[in-house]
């Protein structure tokens, strides 16, 4: 059966916007919005000074692609400064965090799979060691 066009195309008026503490999330692909079975796609607009603190996705892998701005990207205990056109791959269940390292809004795409994970989609570990003090230890 061919899905309706409404599950293939998402315009800026149709995307789902969620306000989260580290910036607005503009959902472009997720169950119910598109007919994708295995993918999630979200554009995040992270204001200066904000960050998505250390967390993990137990059964999901992720790619973060920087559109504009500067990201302090952590994958496990390694960090890199990423700019436009740079990306990071995060394997399933690996701790990671993304922080705006610049003076302008950081815009990035996060692509995650699968779209319907078994168990929790996200686990916050930012209050646990070594994650709670890792960024300060490297400063």
N, C-alpha and C positions, 0 to 999 in steps of 0.2 A: 504494500500500500504506500502510495506517495504522500509524504506529509504536506500539509498546507503551507503556502508561502509564509504565513505568519510564524512558522517554526523554523524558517530558514534565514530570514533577514531580520536584523534588529537595528532600528534607527535610533538616533540620539533621544527621540521622544519616547521610545519604547523600552530603552534599557531600564533596569531596576537599580535605583540608587539607595544605598544603605549608608547612614552616617555612623561611623565607628570612631573611637577615641583617637586613632592615628590618621584619620582622614576619610573623606568620602570614598566609597567603593561603588564603581559603576559597573554593574554586572552586564556583560555582553553575551555570555553563553552559560547557561545552567539549566537543570531540569525545570520544565514548566515555561521557560522563556524560549528555548530552542528545542529541537529534537535530538540534540547530541546525546549519545549514550555514555561516552567516556571522558568528556572534557568539560572543564570549567574555565572561563576566561573573565577576568575582572581587571578594570583599569583603576588604579589607586592614585589619588591626588593627595600627597602627604605634605602638609604645611611645614615650614622651617621649625626645627626644634622637636618635631614629633618622630615617633618610631613605632614599629610593630615589634615589641620586645620578644625576647627569645621564646620560641615555641616549636612544636613539632606536629606533623601530620602523620599519625601512626601507619596508615595504609595508603597514603597518597604521595606521589612525587610532584615536584613543582619546578617550573622555570620562571625566573624573574627577569624581565627585559626592561631596561631603563629607556624611557622615551625622552625625558628631559630632566634636568637637575642633576644632583649628585647624591649617590647612595653610599652609605657605609653598610656594606653587606657582609653578614656573618654566615658562614656555613660551618657547622660544628664550632671549633675553636679557632678558625682561620677567618680573617677579615680582609676585604679588598674594598677600595674605593671604585665605584662604578659610575660611569657617565653615559650619555646618550649612545645607544647602540651596543652597550655592554650587557652581558647576561650572566646569570648564575643558575646552575642546576642543583636541586636539592633532592637527594634520594628519599624514599619513604622512611619515616621515623627519625630523620636526622634533625637535630636542633638547629635552628637558624633564626636570624633577626635582621630586620631592615630598618635603617634609621636615616633620616634626612640629614646629610652632612653639609648642606649648602644654605645659602641665604634666600633661595627661591623655592617654590613648590616643587617637590620631587614627584614626577609622574612616571609610573611604571605599570607594566602589564604583568599579571600573575596568571600563569596557565597551570592548572592542576588536573591530575587524573588519578583515580577514576572520579567521575562526577557524583557517584553515590558510594562513599566509602563504607566499609564494614567497621562499625564502632565509631568512636568520636572522630570528627573531622579535624579538630585542633585540640592540643593540650598545651596550656601555658606553663612554662618552666622558668619564667623570668625571676621568680622568687627563690629558686633553688640554686645551690652552688654546683658548679663554678659559675653558672650563668649570671647570678645576682651581682657579682663583682668583676666579671670578666672584662667588660669595657673599661672600667676604672683602672684595672690592673695594667691594661695596655696603653693607657693615656700618658 
